[in-house]
Amino acid sequence: LVVAAMGLGRHPLAPFLAFAIGCGQMMWIVIQLAIIEELSFLHPLMFGVGLVIAASAVPWGWPTFRAWRTAV
């Protein structure tokens, strides 16, 4: 919710934090499946949600990343 609020406020770090949250969610599901070795319908669903979050954060944050690279 904090990152969503940052995104609504157009904070420049919001897309990068959203990407990290999406990747973290996908890693969580993979590790959870490795530990419990039992698949629920929620596992692919939540992995997909993490993938959508991470994938949508890339085009959102790319202009900011490009501006930071040219400033250095």
N, CA, C and O atoms as CSV, one atom per row, in Angstrom:
chain,resi,resn,atom,element,x,y,z
A,1,LEU,N,N,0.819,-1.196,0.000
A,1,LEU,CA,C,0.000,0.000,0.000
A,1,LEU,C,C,0.860,1.257,0.000
A,1,LEU,O,O,0.495,2.272,-0.592
A,2,VAL,N,N,1.998,1.177,0.666
A,2,VAL,CA,C,2.889,2.342,0.703
A,2,VAL,C,C,3.421,2.636,-0.693
A,2,VAL,O,O,3.479,3.793,-1.112
A,3,VAL,N,N,3.811,1.584,-1.414
A,3,VAL,CA,C,4.335,1.781,-2.769
A,3,VAL,C,C,3.226,2.267,-3.705
A,3,VAL,O,O,3.482,3.078,-4.595
A,4,ALA,N,N,2.005,1.782,-3.513
A,4,ALA,CA,C,0.877,2.266,-4.321
A,4,ALA,C,C,0.646,3.755,-4.070
A,4,ALA,O,O,0.395,4.513,-5.007
A,5,ALA,N,N,0.731,4.166,-2.821
A,5,ALA,CA,C,0.581,5.585,-2.503
A,5,ALA,C,C,1.729,6.399,-3.102
A,5,ALA,O,O,1.524,7.514,-3.582
A,6,MET,N,N,2.935,5.833,-3.069
A,6,MET,CA,C,4.070,6.515,-3.686
A,6,MET,C,C,3.855,6.657,-5.190
A,6,MET,O,O,4.194,7.682,-5.781
A,7,GLY,N,N,3.289,5.622,-5.802
A,7,GLY,CA,C,3.012,5.686,-7.233
A,7,GLY,C,C,1.981,6.737,-7.563
A,7,GLY,O,O,2.126,7.464,-8.545
A,8,LEU,N,N,0.942,6.827,-6.756
A,8,LEU,CA,C,-0.063,7.862,-6.977
A,8,LEU,C,C,0.524,9.259,-6.791
A,8,LEU,O,O,0.098,10.220,-7.431
A,9,GLY,N,N,1.501,9.347,-5.908
A,9,GLY,CA,C,2.184,10.619,-5.696
A,9,GLY,C,C,3.324,10.860,-6.667
A,9,GLY,O,O,4.040,11.855,-6.551
A,10,ARG,N,N,3.502,9.954,-7.629
A,10,ARG,CA,C,4.536,10.054,-8.669
A,10,ARG,C,C,5.947,10.146,-8.094
A,10,ARG,O,O,6.785,10.890,-8.603
A,11,HIS,N,N,6.200,9.395,-7.040
A,11,HIS,CA,C,7.547,9.338,-6.473
A,11,HIS,C,C,8.449,8.579,-7.445
A,11,HIS,O,O,8.040,7.542,-7.967
A,12,PRO,N,N,9.668,9.070,-7.702
A,12,PRO,CA,C,10.516,8.429,-8.704
A,12,PRO,C,C,10.978,7.012,-8.351
A,12,PRO,O,O,11.365,6.257,-9.244
A,13,LEU,N,N,10.948,6.641,-7.085
A,13,LEU,CA,C,11.371,5.292,-6.706
A,13,LEU,C,C,10.241,4.264,-6.765
A,13,LEU,O,O,10.500,3.065,-6.659
A,14,ALA,N,N,9.012,4.702,-6.929
A,14,ALA,CA,C,7.861,3.799,-6.890
A,14,ALA,C,C,7.943,2.662,-7.900
A,14,ALA,O,O,7.666,1.524,-7.522
A,15,PRO,N,N,8.310,2.897,-9.177
A,15,PRO,CA,C,8.356,1.761,-10.099
A,15,PRO,C,C,9.426,0.741,-9.741
A,15,PRO,O,O,9.241,-0.454,-9.975
A,16,PHE,N,N,10.526,1.186,-9.186
A,16,PHE,CA,C,11.586,0.264,-8.810
A,16,PHE,C,C,11.183,-0.575,-7.601
A,16,PHE,O,O,11.509,-1.759,-7.521
A,17,LEU,N,N,10.475,0.044,-6.666
A,17,LEU,CA,C,9.974,-0.706,-5.511
A,17,LEU,C,C,8.873,-1.675,-5.932
A,17,LEU,O,O,8.787,-2.781,-5.398
A,18,ALA,N,N,8.032,-1.272,-6.886
A,18,ALA,CA,C,6.992,-2.166,-7.399
A,18,ALA,C,C,7.626,-3.368,-8.091
A,18,ALA,O,O,7.152,-4.493,-7.933
A,19,PHE,N,N,8.687,-3.141,-8.852
A,19,PHE,CA,C,9.395,-4.246,-9.503
A,19,PHE,C,C,9.964,-5.203,-8.458
A,19,PHE,O,O,9.873,-6.420,-8.617
A,20,ALA,N,N,10.546,-4.661,-7.398
A,20,ALA,CA,C,11.107,-5.494,-6.331
A,20,ALA,C,C,10.012,-6.298,-5.631
A,20,ALA,O,O,10.224,-7.462,-5.291
A,21,ILE,N,N,8.853,-5.694,-5.416
A,21,ILE,CA,C,7.741,-6.404,-4.783
A,21,ILE,C,C,7.256,-7.539,-5.670
A,21,ILE,O,O,6.998,-8.638,-5.179
A,22,GLY,N,N,7.128,-7.289,-6.976
A,22,GLY,CA,C,6.697,-8.334,-7.901
A,22,GLY,C,C,7.687,-9.492,-7.950
A,22,GLY,O,O,7.283,-10.654,-7.917
A,23,CYS,N,N,8.972,-9.184,-8.028
A,23,CYS,CA,C,9.997,-10.239,-8.036
A,23,CYS,C,C,10.019,-10.985,-6.707
A,23,CYS,O,O,10.183,-12.205,-6.675
A,24,GLY,N,N,9.856,-10.258,-5.624
A,24,GLY,CA,C,9.831,-10.894,-4.306
A,24,GLY,C,C,8.653,-11.836,-4.162
A,24,GLY,O,O,8.781,-12.907,-3.570
A,25,GLN,N,N,7.516,-11.448,-4.693
A,25,GLN,CA,C,6.339,-12.310,-4.617
A,25,GLN,C,C,6.553,-13.585,-5.431
A,25,GLN,O,O,6.177,-14.670,-4.987
A,26,MET,N,N,7.153,-13.468,-6.616
A,26,MET,CA,C,7.418,-14.658,-7.427
A,26,MET,C,C,8.419,-15.579,-6.733
A,26,MET,O,O,8.256,-16.799,-6.747
A,27,MET,N,N,9.455,-14.995,-6.126
A,27,MET,CA,C,10.428,-15.817,-5.395
A,27,MET,C,C,9.773,-16.507,-4.205
A,27,MET,O,O,10.053,-17.673,-3.926
A,28,TRP,N,N,8.904,-15.790,-3.508
A,28,TRP,CA,C,8.190,-16.363,-2.363
A,28,TRP,C,C,7.415,-17.614,-2.785
A,28,TRP,O,O,7.473,-18.636,-2.101
A,29,ILE,N,N,6.697,-17.541,-3.896
A,29,ILE,CA,C,5.895,-18.665,-4.356
A,29,ILE,C,C,6.786,-19.834,-4.740
A,29,ILE,O,O,6.477,-20.975,-4.394
A,30,VAL,N,N,7.871,-19.586,-5.438
A,30,VAL,CA,C,8.787,-20.666,-5.839
A,30,VAL,C,C,9.386,-21.344,-4.612
A,30,VAL,O,O,9.440,-22.572,-4.550
A,31,ILE,N,N,9.831,-20.566,-3.647
A,31,ILE,CA,C,10.414,-21.140,-2.431
A,31,ILE,C,C,9.358,-21.885,-1.630
A,31,ILE,O,O,9.630,-22.952,-1.081
A,32,GLN,N,N,8.161,-21.330,-1.561
A,32,GLN,CA,C,7.076,-21.998,-0.845
A,32,GLN,C,C,6.759,-23.356,-1.478
A,32,GLN,O,O,6.553,-24.340,-0.768
A,33,LEU,N,N,6.722,-23.409,-2.798
A,33,LEU,CA,C,6.463,-24.672,-3.478
A,33,LEU,C,C,7.595,-25.669,-3.252
A,33,LEU,O,O,7.347,-26.868,-3.126
A,34,ALA,N,N,8.822,-25.187,-3.199
A,34,ALA,CA,C,9.958,-26.074,-2.955
A,34,ALA,C,C,9.900,-26.663,-1.550
A,34,ALA,O,O,10.328,-27.797,-1.335
A,35,ILE,N,N,9.382,-25.915,-0.609
A,35,ILE,CA,C,9.338,-26.393,0.775
A,35,ILE,C,C,8.142,-27.310,1.010
A,35,ILE,O,O,8.302,-28.398,1.564
A,36,ILE,N,N,6.948,-26.891,0.599
A,36,ILE,CA,C,5.766,-27.687,0.945
A,36,ILE,C,C,5.456,-28.777,-0.082
A,36,ILE,O,O,4.737,-29.726,0.231
A,37,GLU,N,N,5.986,-28.657,-1.300
A,37,GLU,CA,C,5.828,-29.655,-2.354
A,37,GLU,C,C,4.374,-30.033,-2.618
A,37,GLU,O,O,4.070,-31.194,-2.892
A,38,GLU,N,N,3.492,-29.067,-2.537
A,38,GLU,CA,C,2.078,-29.296,-2.801
A,38,GLU,C,C,1.534,-28.073,-3.516
A,38,GLU,O,O,1.707,-26.949,-3.045
A,39,LEU,N,N,0.877,-28.281,-4.650
A,39,LEU,CA,C,0.405,-27.171,-5.467
A,39,LEU,C,C,-1.055,-26.869,-5.182
A,39,LEU,O,O,-1.898,-27.765,-5.164
A,40,SER,N,N,-1.340,-25.598,-4.961
A,40,SER,CA,C,-2.695,-25.107,-4.792
A,40,SER,C,C,-3.009,-24.227,-6.000
A,40,SER,O,O,-2.091,-23.777,-6.686
A,41,PHE,N,N,-4.268,-23.979,-6.266
A,41,PHE,CA,C,-4.620,-23.085,-7.374
A,41,PHE,C,C,-4.144,-21.660,-7.119
A,41,PHE,O,O,-3.989,-20.876,-8.056
A,42,LEU,N,N,-3.912,-21.324,-5.847
A,42,LEU,CA,C,-3.454,-19.976,-5.522
A,42,LEU,C,C,-1.987,-19.739,-5.895
A,42,LEU,O,O,-1.589,-18.601,-6.144
A,43,HIS,N,N,-1.185,-20.804,-5.935
A,43,HIS,CA,C,0.229,-20.622,-6.255
A,43,HIS,C,C,0.433,-20.025,-7.643
A,43,HIS,O,O,1.099,-18.996,-7.758
A,44,PRO,N,N,-0.112,-20.628,-8.707
A,44,PRO,CA,C,0.076,-19.990,-10.014
A,44,PRO,C,C,-0.616,-18.625,-10.118
A,44,PRO,O,O,-0.134,-17.734,-10.817
A,45,LEU,N,N,-1.730,-18.469,-9.430
A,45,LEU,CA,C,-2.434,-17.195,-9.450
A,45,LEU,C,C,-1.576,-16.084,-8.838
A,45,LEU,O,O,-1.432,-15.010,-9.421
A,46,MET,N,N,-1.016,-16.351,-7.676
A,46,MET,CA,C,-0.198,-15.342,-7.000
A,46,MET,C,C,1.134,-15.120,-7.719
A,46,MET,O,O,1.660,-14.006,-7.720
A,47,PHE,N,N,1.682,-16.177,-8.333
A,47,PHE,CA,C,2.880,-16.002,-9.149
A,47,PHE,C,C,2.555,-15.080,-10.322
A,47,PHE,O,O,3.342,-14.198,-10.662
A,48,GLY,N,N,1.395,-15.288,-10.937
A,48,GLY,CA,C,0.971,-14.437,-12.048
A,48,GLY,C,C,0.778,-12.997,-11.635
A,48,GLY,O,O,1.120,-12.083,-12.386
A,49,VAL,N,N,0.233,-12.782,-10.449
A,49,VAL,CA,C,0.063,-11.413,-9.949
A,49,VAL,C,C,1.436,-10.749,-9.775
A,49,VAL,O,O,1.620,-9.588,-10.141
A,50,GLY,N,N,2.386,-11.486,-9.220
A,50,GLY,CA,C,3.745,-10.948,-9.074
A,50,GLY,C,C,4.377,-10.650,-10.418
A,50,GLY,O,O,5.072,-9.646,-10.571
A,51,LEU,N,N,4.140,-11.514,-11.392
A,51,LEU,CA,C,4.673,-11.298,-12.734
A,51,LEU,C,C,4.067,-10.050,-13.375
A,51,LEU,O,O,4.772,-9.268,-14.013
A,52,VAL,N,N,2.779,-9.874,-13.204
A,52,VAL,CA,C,2.112,-8.682,-13.755
A,52,VAL,C,C,2.646,-7.415,-13.089
A,52,VAL,O,O,2.877,-6.411,-13.764
A,53,ILE,N,N,2.842,-7.454,-11.780
A,53,ILE,CA,C,3.375,-6.284,-11.069
A,53,ILE,C,C,4.772,-5.945,-11.578
A,53,ILE,O,O,5.065,-4.790,-11.888
A,54,ALA,N,N,5.630,-6.958,-11.662
A,54,ALA,CA,C,7.010,-6.721,-12.115
A,54,ALA,C,C,7.042,-6.264,-13.570
A,54,ALA,O,O,7.780,-5.342,-13.916
A,55,ALA,N,N,6.249,-6.904,-14.420
A,55,ALA,CA,C,6.259,-6.557,-15.839
A,55,ALA,C,C,5.702,-5.161,-16.089
A,55,ALA,O,O,6.189,-4.453,-16.970
A,56,SER,N,N,4.698,-4.759,-15.335
A,56,SER,CA,C,4.134,-3.421,-15.535
A,56,SER,C,C,5.042,-2.342,-14.955
A,56,SER,O,O,4.950,-1.183,-15.361
A,57,ALA,N,N,5.911,-2.694,-14.022
A,57,ALA,CA,C,6.823,-1.710,-13.436
A,57,ALA,C,C,7.964,-1.359,-14.384
A,57,ALA,O,O,8.546,-0.280,-14.275
A,58,VAL,N,N,8.293,-2.258,-15.315
A,58,VAL,CA,C,9.423,-1.996,-16.220
A,58,VAL,C,C,9.147,-0.808,-17.145
A,58,VAL,O,O,9.937,0.137,-17.141
A,59,PRO,N,N,8.075,-0.804,-17.934
A,59,PRO,CA,C,7.862,0.381,-18.782
A,59,PRO,C,C,7.543,1.650,-17.984
A,59,PRO,O,O,7.811,2.762,-18.440
A,60,TRP,N,N,6.979,1.473,-16.810
A,60,TRP,CA,C,6.668,2.605,-15.952
A,60,TRP,C,C,7.953,3.279,-15.462
A,60,TRP,O,O,8.031,4.507,-15.427
A,61,GLY,N,N,8.947,2.494,-15.089
A,61,GLY,CA,C,10.166,3.052,-14.526
A,61,GLY,C,C,11.273,3.313,-15.526
A,61,GLY,O,O,12.274,3.942,-15.183
A,62,TRP,N,N,11.116,2.837,-16.777
A,62,TRP,CA,C,12.192,2.979,-17.752
A,62,TRP,C,C,12.571,4.441,-18.022
A,62,TRP,O,O,13.767,4.730,-18.072
A,63,PRO,N,N,11.637,5.375,-18.199
A,63,PRO,CA,C,12.061,6.770,-18.419
A,63,PRO,C,C,12.873,7.337,-17.259
A,63,PRO,O,O,13.826,8.084,-17.482
A,64,THR,N,N,12.516,6.997,-16.041
A,64,THR,CA,C,13.278,7.468,-14.879
A,64,THR,C,C,14.667,6.865,-14.883
A,64,THR,O,O,15.644,7.564,-14.617
A,65,PHE,N,N,14.772,5.571,-15.184
A,65,PHE,CA,C,16.065,4.903,-15.223
A,65,PHE,C,C,16.947,5.513,-16.319
A,65,PHE,O,O,18.135,5.748,-16.102
A,66,ARG,N,N,16.369,5.766,-17.485
A,66,ARG,CA,C,17.123,6.361,-18.586
A,66,ARG,C,C,17.600,7.767,-18.204
A,66,ARG,O,O,18.725,8.140,-18.536
A,67,ALA,N,N,16.780,8.537,-17.526
A,67,ALA,CA,C,17.181,9.894,-17.112
A,67,ALA,C,C,18.314,9.828,-16.090
A,67,ALA,O,O,19.233,10.646,-16.125
A,68,TRP,N,N,18.248,8.856,-15.180
A,68,TRP,CA,C,19.332,8.716,-14.190
A,68,TRP,C,C,20.634,8.319,-14.862
A,68,TRP,O,O,21.701,8.783,-14.459
A,69,ARG,N,N,20.567,7.465,-15.882
A,69,ARG,CA,C,21.783,7.035,-16.571
A,69,ARG,C,C,22.434,8.177,-17.320
A,69,ARG,O,O,23.661,8.276,-17.341
A,70,THR,N,N,21.646,9.042,-17.935
A,70,THR,CA,C,22.239,10.154,-18.685
A,70,THR,C,C,22.751,11.250,-17.761
A,70,THR,O,O,23.609,12.036,-18.163
A,71,ALA,N,N,22.247,11.320,-16.534
A,71,ALA,CA,C,22.688,12.346,-15.576
A,71,ALA,C,C,24.057,12.008,-14.987
A,71,ALA,O,O,24.755,12.894,-14.495
A,72,VAL,N,N,24.443,10.739,-15.035
A,72,VAL,CA,C,25.709,10.324,-14.412
A,72,VAL,C,C,26.871,10.536,-15.322
A,72,VAL,O,O,28.007,10.240,-14.951
